[in-house]
């Protein structure tokens, strides 16, 4: 349902007020998307998972309970990662790999995650490719 003219004016006034009072926050809100937010949480979930692995490896020999805490941390972070990955979806992946400067998709991908993964894959293929004689 579209907003009425009166509601649109109120919304515009609120936006102008926000820009005047806190321009940095207004810019952050303007540039933030659900995809970037979920992607940031995916990164934190991956770091937390690694922390759980470190706890498991470091303390399991001293205490089974400490090792179990590491496993619980790993499980919780994996669930957190999966939920945010679902929220992000395919469109979010393209949004994350796009450059922040607003370049075109092909130029942004050249600097993004997809390019890094592609470069690593190509390096592994060339490094371990068996040459046929």
BATORSE-220026 format. One record per residue: x, y, z of N, C-alpha, C in turn; residue in one letter. Coordinates in steps of 0.1 Angstrom, whole numbers, plus 5000, padded with zeros to 4 digits. Example, Ala and Ser with C-alpha at 12.3 -4.5 7.8 and 13.67 -1.06 7.14 Angstrom:
513249435078512349555078513249675078a
512849785071513749895071512950005079s
//
This chain:
500849885000500050005000500950125000x
500750214990501650334989501350435000x
502350515004502150615014501350735008x
500650805017499850925013500851035012x
500451145006501351265004501751315018x
500851315027501151365041502251275047x
502051145046503051055052504351065045x
504351085032505651105025506351235030x
505651335032506251465037506851445051x
506051375059506551345073507851265072x
507851165064509051085062510251165057x
509951245047511051335042511651425053x
510751485061511151575072512051495082x
511651375085512351295095513751265089x
513851235076515051205070516051325070x
515451445067516251565067516751595081x
515951575091516351595105517451505109x
517351375105518351285108519751315101x
519651365089520851405081521551525088x
520751615093521251735100521851705113x
521151615121521651585134522851485134x
522851385126523951285126524251245112x
524951315104525251285090525951145088x
526851115098527650985096526650865098x
525750875108524850765110523850755098x
523450875093522550875081523150805069x
524450835067525150775056525350625057x
525650585070525750445073524450365070x
523350425074522050365072521750365057x
522050465050521750475036522550365028x
523850335032524650245025524550105030x
523950075042523849945047522649875041x
522849745038521749655033521649535042x
520549465040520349345048521449245044x
521849245032522849145027524149175034x
524549295034525849325041525849295055x
524749325062524549295076524649145079x
523949065071524048925072525448865069x
526048925059527448885055528348915067x
528249025073529049065085528948955096x
527648915098527348815108527948685104x
527948655091528548525087530048525090x
530748635088532148645090532348625105x
531548685114531748665128531448525132x
530448465126530148325129531348235125x
532048265114533148185110534348205120x
534548325125535548345135535248275148x
534048275152533548205164533748055163x
533448005151533647865148535147825150x
536047905145537447875146537847885161x
537247985168537547995183537047865190x
535947815186535447685192536447575189x
536947565177537947465173539147475182x
539647595184540847625192540547575206x
539447615212539047575225539047415226x
538447355216538347205216539747145216x
540547185207541947135206542747165218x
542747285223543547325234543247265247x
541947245250541547205264540947065265x
540746995254540046865255540946765263x
542246775261543146685268543146705283x
542846835287542846865302541446845308x
540446875300539046855306538046825294x
537346725296536346685286535246795286x
534946845297533946955298534347075290x
535547115291536047225283536047195268x
536347075264536247025250534747035246x
533846995254532446995251531947145249x
532447235257532147375255532647425241x
533747375237534247415223533347355213x
532847235215531947175205530547255205x
530147295216528847375217529047505210x
530147575212530447695205530547675190x
531147565186531247535171529847515165x
528947435172527647415168526747535167x
526847625178526047745178526547835166x
527847845164528247935154527947885140x
527947755138527447695125526047725123x
525147715133523747745131523547895128x
524347975135524348125133524748155118x
525748095114526248105100525248065090x
524647955092523647905083522347995082x
521948045093520748135093521048265086x
522248315088522548445081522848415066x
523348305063523648265049522248255042x
521248195048519948185042519348325040x
519548415050518948545049519648625038x
520948595036521648665026521248625012x
521248495010520748434997521748474985x
521348434974522148464962522348604959x
521348684960521448834958522448894967x
522448844980523348904990524748864986x
525048744981526448714977526948804967x
526148844957526548934947526749074952x
525949114962526049244969527349254976x
527749144983528949144991530149144982x
530149074970531249074962531449194953x
530449284953530449404945531349504953x
532049584945532949684952532149794958x
532649864968531949964975531850094967x
532650104957532650234949531550234939x
530650134938529550134929529950104914x
531150034912531549994899530549894893x
530749874881529849774874530149634880x
529249544877529349404883530649344879x
531049354867532249284863533549344869x
533549474870534649544876534749524890x
533549524897533549494912533949354915x
533549264907533849124909535349104908x
536049184900537449164898538149194911x
537649274920538249314933537649234944x
536549154941535849094952536248954956x
535348894964535648754969535648654957x
534648674948534648574937535948574929x
536548684927537748694920538848624928x
538948644941539948574949539748424949x
538548374950538248234949538648174936x
538348254925538648204912540148204909x
540848304914542248304913542948194920x
542448164932543048054940542747914933x
541547904927541247784920542047764908x
542247874900543147864889544547834892x
545047884903546447864908546547714911x
545647654919545647514922545647424910x
544747464901544647384889545947384881x
546547504880547847514872548947444880x
548947454893550047394901550047244901x
548847184902548747044903548246974891x
548147044880547746984868548746894862x
548346774859549346674854549546704839x
550746724835551046744821551046614814x
550346614803550346494795551446504785x
552146394783553346394774552946334761x
//
